[in-house]
Amino acid sequence: MNSPAPKESRNDMVIFTCKDRFDDMMTCIYEAWASHLGHNNIKLRTEPIGTMELFCEYRHVEADKEKTESVIRTIQQKISFRAYQMVYHAAMAADEEEKLDSIYRFLILGFHYGRQILDSLQNPIVMKIFELERKASNEAHIFRECIRFTEMNHHILVGIISPKCDVITLLAPNFVDRLPSEDWMIIDDNRRIAVVHPADQPYYLTSLSEEEMSEFLARESAAKDTDSMTALWKTFFQTIGIKERKNPVCQRNLIPLWYRKHMSEMQD
């Protein structure tokens, strides 16, 4: 009888995981790089994790401000500011678990080749980052036009949206420019986060509890009954419409249903 073959040594894959937030993702990249386990022996995933892989070690990473700033600074210095913009937009995209590992692989190439990596569109990893960036940027572009503010108590303007991508930080600078001397908020009810802009002051990002989110939704619904801008939007929408040329299919192509959830003129 032949003797059994010796067992081959196996290095288990290490999977670094973190919350689907920018600071957490940058910290996760820092920890994965600093682990010196070898790029082929690690993966990066955003939580929640779906089906867990066999023979893998999972390491959860919490956000760290200094490590986040270190990664941002390194991207800008070793690649370019444009590369940092791409990474930020890609991190905001709705691509579940795979986007963080794609960003990590992009940075491996970027730190080696420098700014010229942005011209390597034939590379699948670079193309993936461009696709993620485009997904988030396109959704933010449409929400700039689709967001509807409702005036609540103390003349605070509140706009609630339900985006697939995490776009409110991409929307905020646009409305700072449009409404610099107004108190306003943009709320993402899918993620329960909000951008808050006090009049003539810098905006900031905050999380909302489930109770706070429910209260804002209830207040928005009640305020729309008396809000003059809501009535104006509905009147404008009905006035310019041509009944004989109504085409719901074409309308859904131009403004998909998830954009309409909080659009005043689309509500019954």
VOBA-1610 file (N, C-alpha, C; in pm, whole numbers, padded with zeros to 5 digits, always signed):
BEGIN
Met+00085-00119+00000Met+00000+00000+00000Met+00088+00124+00000Asn+00054+00214-00085Asn+00130+00338-00092Asn+00107+00422+00032Ser+00213+00483+00081Ser+00198+00570+00198Ser+00126+00697+00159Pro+00045+00755+00249Pro-00029+00877+00216Pro+00064+00993+00187Ala+00023+01074+00094Ala+00103+01191+00059Ala+00104+01289+00174Pro+00214+01358+00197Pro+00219+01456+00305Pro+00122+01571+00279Lys+00066+01621+00386Lys-00029+01732+00373Lys+00043+01860+00336Glu-00015+01930+00243Glu+00043+02059+00203Glu+00009+02164+00307Ser+00105+02251+00329Ser+00078+02360+00423Ser-00020+02458+00359Arg-00110+02512+00439Arg-00214+02600+00389Arg-00220+02727+00473Asn-00216+02841+00408Asn-00234+02967+00477Asn-00380+03009+00466Asp-00450+03010+00578Asp-00591+03049+00576Asp-00604+03196+00535Met-00710+03223+00461Met-00740+03360+00421Met-00786+03440+00542Val-00739+03563+00551Val-00783+03654+00657Val-00873+03760+00592Ile-00994+03774+00645Ile-01091+03868+00590Ile-01113+03980+00691Phe-01075+04101+00655Phe-01095+04217+00740Phe-01234+04275+00709Thr-01312+04298+00812Thr-01448+04349+00794Thr-01468+04478+00872Cys-01561+04560+00824Cys-01591+04686+00892Cys-01730+04732+00851Lys-01780+04833+00918Lys-01909+04892+00883Lys-01899+04963+00748Asp-02013+04978+00684Asp-02017+05040+00551Asp-02018+05193+00564Arg-01911+05245+00623Arg-01893+05389+00638Arg-01751+05425+00598Phe-01732+05545+00547Phe-01604+05581+00487Phe-01489+05570+00585Asp-01502+05627+00704Asp-01393+05622+00802Asp-01358+05477+00838Asp-01460+05394+00855Asp-01436+05253+00888Asp-01363+05183+00774Met-01402+05213+00650Met-01338+05148+00535Met-01192+05188+00521Met-01162+05316+00542Met-01024+05361+00532Met-00938+05300+00644Thr-00996+05288+00763Thr-00924+05224+00873Thr-00901+05076+00843Cys-00999+05012+00783Cys-00987+04870+00746Cys-00874+04852+00645Ile-00864+04943+00549Ile-00754+04938+00451Ile-00620+04954+00522Tyr-00612+05046+00616Tyr-00488+05068+00691Tyr-00447+04940+00765Glu-00543+04879+00835Glu-00511+04759+00915Glu-00472+04642+00825Ala-00540+04627+00711Ala-00508+04518+00620Ala-00367+04534+00564Trp-00333+04657+00527Trp-00200+04683+00471Trp-00092+04662+00578Ala-00120+04708+00699Ala-00022+04699+00807Ala-00006+04557+00862Ser-00096+04467+00825Ser-00089+04330+00877Ser+00029+04252+00819His+00079+04293+00699His+00191+04225+00631His+00163+04076+00609Leu+00038+04043+00585Leu+00001+03904+00560Leu+00016+03866+00413Gly+00039+03966+00329Gly+00045+03941+00185Gly-00089+03973+00121His-00087+04051+00015His-00212+04095-00046His-00298+03980-00096Asn-00234+03869-00135Asn-00309+03755-00187Asn-00374+03673-00076Asn-00336+03701+00048Asn-00388+03623+00161Asn-00495+03697+00240Ile-00538+03813+00190Ile-00639+03889+00264Ile-00748+03936+00169Lys-00864+03957+00227Lys-00977+04019+00159Lys-01036+04124+00251Leu-01107+04219+00194Leu-01175+04321+00273Leu-01323+04318+00240Arg-01408+04322+00341Arg-01552+04315+00322Arg-01622+04416+00412Thr-01731+04472+00362Thr-01814+04557+00446Thr-01924+04473+00510Glu-01966+04514+00627Glu-02069+04442+00700Glu-02207+04499+00664Pro-02313+04418+00676Pro-02314+04282+00730Pro-02259+04180+00630Ile-02194+04079+00683Ile-02137+03972+00601Ile-02248+03873+00569Gly-02256+03833+00444Gly-02357+03735+00404Gly-02310+03595+00439Thr-02289+03512+00339Thr-02241+03376+00362Thr-02092+03379+00396Met-02058+03325+00510Met-01918+03324+00553Met-01842+03212+00485Glu-01716+03238+00450Glu-01633+03142+00379Glu-01564+03047+00477Leu-01545+02923+00431Leu-01475+02825+00513Leu-01325+02853+00517Phe-01261+02810+00624Phe-01115+02821+00641Phe-01067+02966+00631Cys-01147+03058+00680Cys-01110+03200+00679Cys-01119+03255+00820Glu-01027+03343+00851Glu-01030+03414+00979Glu-01088+03553+00955Tyr-01188+03589+01033Tyr-01254+03718+01018Tyr-01207+03814+01128Arg-01166+03934+01088Arg-01120+04034+01183Arg-01199+04162+01165His-01275+04198+01267His-01354+04322+01262His-01266+04442+01294Val-01286+04551+01221Val-01206+04673+01239Val-01300+04789+01272Glu-01265+04863+01375Glu-01340+04984+01412Glu-01272+05108+01355Ala-01350+05211+01331Ala-01297+05335+01272Ala-01197+05401+01366Asp-01093+05456+01307Asp-00992+05531+01381Asp-00958+05656+01300Lys-00977+05772+01359Lys-00962+05897+01286Lys-00820+05915+01232Glu-00720+05888+01313Glu-00581+05908+01270Glu-00545+05815+01154Lys-00588+05691+01161Lys-00558+05596+01054Lys-00632+05634+00925Thr-00755+05682+00940Thr-00831+05729+00824Thr-00758+05844+00756Glu-00715+05941+00835Glu-00644+06056+00779Glu-00513+06015+00715Ser-00447+05915+00771Ser-00321+05866+00715Ser-00343+05806+00576Val-00450+05727+00561Val-00479+05666+00430Val-00515+05774+00328Ile-00598+05870+00368Ile-00638+05978+00278Ile-00515+06057+00232Arg-00429+06090+00326Arg-00308+06168+00295Arg-00216+06090+00200Thr-00204+05961+00223Thr-00117+05878+00138Thr-00171+05868-00004Ile-00302+05853-00018Ile-00363+05847-00152Ile-00335+05975-00228Gln-00353+06088-00164Gln-00333+06217-00231Gln-00187+06240-00267Gln-00096+06197-00181Gln+00047+06220-00204Gln+00106+06122-00305Lys+00072+05995-00295Lys+00136+05893-00379Lys+00062+05869-00511Ile-00066+05904-00517Ile-00138+05889-00644Ile-00179+06029-00689Ser-00294+06077-00643Ser-00337+06213-00677Ser-00465+06245-00601Phe-00502+06372-00599Phe-00627+06412-00536Phe-00746+06354-00614Arg-00732+06347-00746Arg-00837+06287-00828Arg-00861+06141-00789Ala-00754+06068-00758Ala-00768+05929-00714Ala-00844+05923-00582Tyr-00816+06018-00492Tyr-00890+06021-00366Tyr-01038+06046-00391Gln-01072+06137-00482Gln-01212+06161-00515Gln-01279+06034-00566Met-01209+05961-00651Met-01263+05836-00704Met-01287+05735-00593Val-01191+05723-00503Val-01204+05628-00392Val-01321+05668-00302Tyr-01335+05797-00275Tyr-01444+05842-00188Tyr-01580+05811-00252His-01596+05845-00380His-01722+05817-00448His-01749+05668-00456Ala-01645+05590-00484Ala-01662+05444-00492Ala-01707+05387-00358Ala-01654+05443-00248Ala-01691+05397-00115Ala-01837+05426-00084Met-01896+05527-00150Met-02035+05563-00128Met-02132+05478-00211Ala-02079+05403-00307Ala-02164+05327-00399Ala-02229+05209-00328Ala-02345+05171-00380Ala-02417+05056-00326Ala-02372+04932-00401Asp-02272+04864-00351Asp-02219+04745-00417Asp-02193+04634-00316Glu-02261+04644-00201Glu-02252+04545-00095Glu-02107+04519-00053Glu-02064+04394-00051Glu-01937+04361+00011Glu-01815+04386-00079Glu-01831+04375-00210Glu-01715+04371-00299Glu-01642+04504-00315Lys-01709+04615-00292Lys-01648+04744-00325Lys-01522+04772-00243Leu-01521+04734-00117Leu-01405+04765-00032Leu-01282+04689-00079Asp-01297+04563-00117Asp-01182+04489-00167Asp-01135+04546-00301Ser-01230+04594-00384Ser-01192+04656-00511Ser-01112+04784-00487Ile-01153+04863-00388Ile-01078+04985-00355Ile-00937+04950-00307Tyr-00927+04845-00226Tyr-00795+04802-00176Tyr-00704+04760-00291Arg-00757+04681-00385Arg-00676+04636-00500Arg-00637+04756-00588Phe-00726+04853-00599Phe-00695+04974-00676Phe-00579+05050-00611Leu-00579+05059-00479Leu-00472+05132-00410Leu-00339+05057-00419Ile-00342+04925-00421Ile-00218+04850-00441Ile-00152+04891-00573Leu-00234+04897-00678Leu-00183+04939-00808Leu-00141+05086-00807Gly-00223+05168-00744Gly-00197+05313-00743Gly-00069+05349-00670Phe-00043+05283-00557Phe+00080+05313-00483Phe+00204+05265-00559His+00185+05170-00649His+00298+05121-00728His+00322+05207-00853Tyr+00214+05239-00925Tyr+00228+05309-01052Tyr+00208+05461-01042Gly+00153+05510-00930Gly+00131+05653-00918Gly+00010+05700-00997Arg+00008+05827-01033Arg-00109+05888-01096Arg-00142+05828-01233Gln-00044+05762-01296Gln-00070+05706-01428Gln-00167+05588-01424Ile-00194+05534-01304Ile-00289+05424-01294Ile-00429+05467-01339Leu-00458+05596-01330Leu-00590+05645-01369Leu-00614+05633-01519Asp-00508+05618-01596Asp-00520+05603-01741Asp-00527+05457-01784Ser-00515+05365-01689Ser-00512+05222-01722Ser-00653+05165-01723Leu-00734+05214-01815Leu-00875+05173-01818Leu-00893+05028-01861Gln-00790+04968-01919Gln-00799+04829-01959Gln-00788+04735-01839Asn-00745+04788-01725Asn-00731+04707-01604Asn-00869+04689-01539Pro-00912+04566-01512Pro-01046+04542-01456Pro-01069+04612-01322Ile-00965+04620-01239Ile-00980+04684-01109Ile-01004+04834-01126Val-00929+04897-01215Val-00947+05040-01240Val-01085+05066-01298Met-01128+04981-01390Met-01261+04995-01448Met-01369+04980-01342Lys-01348+04890-01247Lys-01445+04869-01140Lys-01460+04995-01055Ile-01349+05060-01024Ile-01355+05182-00945Ile-01427+05292-01022Phe-01401+05303-01152Phe-01472+05401-01234Phe-01622+05372-01235Glu-01659+05245-01240Glu-01801+05208-01241Glu-01868+05243-01108Leu-01799+05214-00998Leu-01853+05246-00866Leu-01867+05397-00849Glu-01765+05471-00893Glu-01772+05617-00884Glu-01888+05669-00966Arg-01905+05618-01086Arg-02012+05665-01173Arg-02150+05634-01114Lys-02163+05518-01051Lys-02290+05480-00990Lys-02331+05580-00882Ala-02238+05612-00792Ala-02269+05707-00684Ala-02288+05848-00737Ser-02204+05890-00831Ser-02212+06026-00885Ser-02342+06048-00962Asn-02384+05949-01039Asn-02508+05962-01116Asn-02630+05972-01025Glu-02631+05893-00920Glu-02746+05899-00828Glu-02748+06032-00753Ala-02631+06079-00712Ala-02625+06211-00646Ala-02671+06321-00740His-02633+06312-00866His-02673+06413-00966His-02824+06419-00978Ile-02890+06305-00984Ile-03036+06305-00998Ile-03102+06357-00871Phe-03050+06318-00754Phe-03112+06364-00629Phe-03093+06515-00608Arg-02993+06575-00669Arg-02981+06721-00660Arg-03105+06788-00719Glu-03165+06724-00819Glu-03283+06780-00883Glu-03412+06728-00822Cys-03408+06610-00762Cys-03530+06545-00714Cys-03562+06573-00567Ile-03465+06618-00490Ile-03491+06639-00348Ile-03590+06753-00329Arg-03685+06732-00239Arg-03788+06832-00210Arg-03783+06867-00062Phe-03763+06994-00032Phe-03759+07040+00107Phe-03898+07077+00155Thr-03925+07046+00280Thr-04049+07085+00346Thr-04014+07174+00464Glu-04084+07287+00479Glu-04056+07378+00589Glu-04128+07330+00714Met-04050+07304+00819Met-04107+07257+00945Met-04099+07367+01049Asn-04110+07330+01176Asn-04108+07429+01283Asn-03979+07509+01283His-03989+07636+01323His-03875+07727+01332His-03809+07750+01196His-03887+07734+01088His-03842+07761+00951His-03723+07673+00910Ile-03720+07551+00961Ile-03615+07456+00923Ile-03661+07379+00800Leu-03576+07379+00697Leu-03607+07306+00574Leu-03554+07164+00586Val-03641+07065+00565Val-03603+06925+00579Val-03635+06852+00449Gly-03533+06788+00393Gly-03550+06706+00274Gly-03515+06562+00305Ile-03606+06470+00279Ile-03585+06329+00309Ile-03574+06253+00177Ile-03474+06167+00166Ile-03452+06088+00046Ile-03428+05942+00084Ser-03443+05853-00014Ser-03421+05709+00008Ser-03327+05655-00100Pro-03201+05697-00099Pro-03108+05656-00206Pro-03055+05515-00186Lys-03013+05455-00296Lys-02944+05326-00289Lys-02800+05348-00243Cys-02734+05448-00300Cys-02596+05481-00261Cys-02598+05582-00145Asp-02488+05590-00076Asp-02475+05682+00038Asp-02433+05820-00016Val-02532+05899-00061Val-02500+06018-00139Val-02516+06151-00065Ile-02560+06152+00060Ile-02594+06281+00120Ile-02471+06371+00138Thr-02353+06311+00160Thr-02233+06396+00170Thr-02191+06449+00033Leu-02238+06385-00074Leu-02213+06436-00209Leu-02312+06546-00244Leu-02429+06543-00182Leu-02532+06645-00207Leu-02507+06772-00127Ala-02455+06757-00006Ala-02446+06868+00087Ala-02375+06992+00032Pro-02256+06982-00031Pro-02188+07103-00079Pro-02271+07183-00178Asn-02351+07114-00259Asn-02436+07182-00356Asn-02540+07271-00288Phe-02600+07220-00179Phe-02703+07296-00110Phe-02645+07399-00014Val-02521+07379+00029Val-02453+07486+00104Val-02438+07608+00014Asp-02408+07584-00113Asp-02394+07693-00209Asp-02529+07756-00242Arg-02633+07675-00251Arg-02766+07725-00286Arg-02835+07795-00168Leu-02820+07736-00049Leu-02894+07785+00069Leu-02798+07812+00184Pro-02705+07906+00168Pro-02604+07927+00272Pro-02658+07987+00401Ser-02766+08064+00393Ser-02819+08134+00510Ser-02949+08074+00561Glu-02971+07947+00530Glu-03091+07877+00576Glu-03053+07762+00669Asp-03143+07732+00762Asp-03129+07611+00844Asp-03194+07496+00767Trp-03116+07395+00732Trp-03173+07284+00659Trp-03108+07151+00696Met-03180+07045+00663Met-03132+06909+00687Met-03164+06824+00564Ile-03075+06733+00531Ile-03102+06629+00433Ile-03089+06496+00505Ile-03196+06417+00501Ile-03201+06292+00577Ile-03208+06173+00481Asp-03123+06075+00506Asp-03126+05948+00434Asp-03202+05848+00522Asp-03327+05817+00484Asp-03407+05732+00572Asp-03372+05584+00558Asn-03294+05546+00458Asn-03248+05408+00448Asn-03137+05379+00549Arg-03051+05477+00572Arg-02937+05459+00662Arg-02953+05531+00795Arg-03060+05609+00807Arg-03087+05688+00928Arg-02969+05778+00964Ile-02922+05853+00863Ile-02819+05953+00884Ile-02866+06085+00824Ala-02810+06195+00871Ala-02854+06326+00825Ala-02738+06422+00815Val-02745+06509+00715Val-02656+06625+00707Val-02733+06743+00764Val-02675+06810+00863Val-02739+06923+00929Val-02660+07049+00899His-02731+07151+00850His-02665+07278+00814His-02729+07393+00890Pro-02667+07440+00999Pro-02714+07563+01063Pro-02684+07682+00972Ala-02768+07783+00975Ala-02752+07898+00887Ala-02614+07962+00903Asp-02547+07984+00789Asp-02417+08052+00784Asp-02309+07981+00866Gln-02322+07850+00881Gln-02222+07771+00954Gln-02189+07645+00874Pro-02078+07579+00906Pro-02045+07453+00837Pro-02148+07344+00869Tyr-02170+07255+00775Tyr-02262+07144+00799Tyr-02188+07029+00868Tyr-02266+06938+00925Tyr-02207+06820+00988Tyr-02298+06700+00967Leu-02240+06583+00985Leu-02310+06456+00964Leu-02345+06396+01099Thr-02468+06345+01110Thr-02510+06285+01237Thr-02597+06164+01210Ser-02603+06074+01308Ser-02688+05956+01299Ser-02819+05982+01371Leu-02925+05915+01326Leu-03057+05931+01388Leu-03102+05798+01445Ser-03165+05804+01561Ser-03222+05682+01618Ser-03350+05646+01543Glu-03398+05527+01565Glu-03521+05484+01499Glu-03638+05573+01540Glu-03640+05614+01667Glu-03747+05701+01715Glu-03739+05839+01650Glu-03619+05893+01638Glu-03601+06024+01573Glu-03641+06019+01427Met-03605+05909+01360Met-03641+05894+01219Met-03791+05888+01201Ser-03860+05814+01287Ser-04006+05804+01279Ser-04071+05939+01305Glu-04014+06017+01397Glu-04069+06149+01427Glu-04052+06244+01309Phe-03937+06240+01243Phe-03915+06327+01127Phe-04011+06291+01014Leu-04032+06161+00991Leu-04124+06119+00885Leu-04266+06164+00914Ala-04307+06154+01041Ala-04441+06196+01079Ala-04457+06348+01065Arg-04354+06421+01107Arg-04360+06567+01096Arg-04362+06612+00950Glu-04283+06544+00867Glu-04280+06579+00725Glu-04416+06558+00662Ser-04478+06445+00693Ser-04610+06415+00637Ser-04713+06518+00679Ala-04708+06559+00807Ala-04804+06658+00856Ala-04776+06797+00798Ala-04646+06833+00785Ala-04610+06966+00736Ala-04646+06984+00590Lys-04643+06877+00511Lys-04673+06889+00368Lys-04817+06933+00342Asp-04906+06909+00439Asp-05046+06950+00421Asp-05061+07102+00420Thr-04968+07173+00483Thr-04979+07319+00493Thr-04863+07392+00427Asp-04765+07318+00375Asp-04646+07379+00317Asp-04678+07438+00179Ser-04648+07566+00160Ser-04681+07633+00034Ser-04599+07580-00083Met-04471+07543-00058Met-04387+07492-00165Met-04436+07356-00214Thr-04489+07275-00121Thr-04545+07145-00162Thr-04663+07165-00256Ala-04750+07258-00221Ala-04866+07287-00306Ala-04821+07342-00441Leu-04715+07424-00441Leu-04665+07481-00566Leu-04608+07374-00657Trp-04533+07278-00601Trp-04478+07168-00681Trp-04590+07087-00745Lys-04694+07057-00668Lys-04804+06975-00720Lys-04878+07050-00831Thr-04901+07178-00810Thr-04970+07258-00911Thr-04888+07267-01039Phe-04757+07289-01025Phe-04669+07297-01141Phe-04670+07165-01219Phe-04661+07054-01147Phe-04656+06922-01211Phe-04785+06893-01288Gln-04899+06929-01228Gln-05027+06903-01292Gln-05052+06997-01410Thr-05001+07120-01399Thr-05026+07220-01502Thr-04950+07191-01630Ile-04823+07150-01618Ile-04742+07128-01738Ile-04769+06993-01803Gly-04839+06904-01732Gly-04865+06772-01786Gly-04968+06775-01899Ile-04948+06689-01999Ile-05043+06675-02109Ile-05105+06535-02098Lys-05232+06531-02065Lys-05298+06405-02036Lys-05285+06305-02151Glu-05300+06352-02272Glu-05298+06264-02389Glu-05159+06205-02416Arg-05056+06269-02363Arg-04919+06222-02389Arg-04856+06157-02265Lys-04938+06124-02168Lys-04888+06060-02047Lys-04829+05923-02080Asn-04705+05899-02034Asn-04634+05774-02065Asn-04562+05727-01939Pro-04628+05646-01854Pro-04567+05603-01728Pro-04437+05524-01745Val-04426+05446-01854Val-04305+05367-01876Val-04186+05459-01901Cys-04205+05558-01988Cys-04098+05654-02015Cys-04064+05734-01889Gln-04165+05767-01812Gln-04144+05842-01688Gln-04060+05762-01589Arg-04086+05632-01580Arg-04007+05547-01489Arg-03862+05534-01535Asn-03840+05539-01666Asn-03702+05534-01717Asn-03625+05660-01679Leu-03693+05774-01683Leu-03627+05902-01653Leu-03614+05924-01503Ile-03717+05887-01428Ile-03716+05902-01281Ile-03762+05770-01220Pro-03669+05678-01190Pro-03707+05549-01130Pro-03785+05567-01000Leu-03857+05464-00962Leu-03952+05474-00851Leu-03887+05512-00719Trp-03761+05465-00696Trp-03703+05493-00563Trp-03669+05641-00545Tyr-03660+05717-00654Tyr-03637+05861-00642Tyr-03764+05934-00599Arg-03879+05874-00622Arg-04006+05946-00608Arg-04067+05938-00467Lys-04009+05856-00381Lys-04072+05828-00252Lys-04108+05955-00175His-04023+06056-00181His-04048+06180-00106His-04062+06302-00196Met-04087+06279-00325Met-04110+06392-00417Met-04255+06439-00403Ser-04274+06563-00367Ser-04407+06615-00335Ser-04506+06594-00447Glu-04465+06622-00571Glu-04557+06616-00683Glu-04596+06474-00721Met-04522+06374-00669Met-04552+06235-00700Met-04642+06170-00596Gln-04673+06243-00489Gln-04755+06188-00383Gln-04904+06208-00414Asp-04985+06116-00369Asp-05130+06128-00388Asp-05183+06243-00303
//
